[in-house]
Amino acid sequence: MESMKIVLRFGTDISAQPMIYRLVRDYNLVVNIVQANVNPQKHGTMVLEVSGERCGEGMDYLRESGVLVQSFDKEITRDENKCFMCGACTGVCPTGALYLLRPSMEVLFDEDKCVVCQLCVKVCPVKAMEVSL
């Protein structure tokens, strides 16, 4: 059985379609939604764990429907020597993987909550947050 972690990005024209339902019903896939930001008026993003014998066919269906399917083969790391705990990353992290520990105001990073959206990489003033393959 094949298993993968993927990121889906799709436009407003696709956000109302029953994509997950189709993956389960038509391709007999087991789908775990790790994170989702779906709004019919905006672009959507979903992070999924998908497993089953027909993962490839399911991903082809998504691509043919206009969904950008990206492999979740990257991870975010933090260079502890560069980070000076400014907290800029905590304000943009959508999952709470980066957060401030109070009252010390230390920035902590919970890698298990990270969905590799890379927003922290863009806002870090000293480039302490990095994408690794």
N, C-alpha and C positions, 0 to 999 in steps of 0.2 A: 504494500500500500504506500503510495506516494504522499508526502506531507510537505507543506511549504508555508512560509509566512510572506504575505504580499501586501503591498499598498495599492489601493485603487484610487484613481483621480478621474472625476467625470464632471461634465457640464450640466447646466440647468435642464437641458433637454432630456437627460438620462436619469436625473435624480428621482423621478417619480416611478420609474420602471421597477418591477419586482426582481431585481438581479439576484439577490441572495436566495429567494424562493426558487428561482430557475436553477441555480447551482445545486440546490438540495434535491429538487424534484426530478429535473431532467438529467443530471449527471451523477446523482447519488453520492454527493460529496458531504462530508461533515464540515461545517463552517462554524468557527468561533470568531465572533466580532470582538476584537481587542479594543478598538477605538473607532468611533464614527462621528463625522460632522457632516450631516446631510440636511439640506434645506432646499425645498423646491425652487426658491428664488436665487440660490447661490450655487457656486461650484461645490462639489462634494468630495470628501476624502474618507476612506475607510482603511483600517488596518485589520487584516484577517489572517487567521490560521486555518488552512484548508487541508483536508486529507481525504483520500479515496483513490480508487483505481483509475478514475477518469479526470484527474486534475488538469492534464494538458488540454483536453477537450473543453473543460469548463473555462479555462483561461482564454482559449480561442474564441469561445462564445462572447466573453466579456470584451475582448479586443474588437471583434466584429460589430459589437454594439456601440463602439466608440469610447470605451473605457480605457484609460491608460493604466496598464498593469505593470507594476514595478516589483522586482524581487526585493525582499527585505534581507539582503545579504550584508548590510552595513551595520555599524554600531557607532554610537557616540562615546567618546572617552574624554576625560578631563585631565589636563596636565596640572597636577597639584602644585608644581613649582611656579607656574605662570599665574594661576588664579589668585587674585588678591581679595576675593570675597565681596565684590562690589554689588552683587545681586541682580545685575541687569538681566541675566538669563532667567531668573525666577519669575519675572514679569511676563515673559513670553511663552513659557513652557505650558502647553495645553493639558498635560496629564499630571502635573505636579511632581514629575520626576526630579526637577530641580526646585528646591524650596529652602526657605530661611529657617534655621533653628533658633528659636527665641529662648531666652533673652540674649544669648551670645551673638546672634546675627551671623552665624556661620552658614555658608551655603553648602547644603548637602545634595548628593546626587544618588537617586535610587534608580539604578540601571534597569531593573525589572519593569519599571513603569514607562521607560523611554520607548517612544515609537519612531524614533529617528526622523522627526520632522525637520530637523536641522535649523530651527529658528534660533536656538541658543548659539549655534556656530556663527550666525550672521550678526548677532548683537554683542557678542563678547568683545570688549575693547582691547583685550590683550591676547586674543586667539587661544585661550586656554581650552576651549571646547573644540574637539576635532572629530572628523569622520574617519573611521578606519574600516578597511575592507576585511 
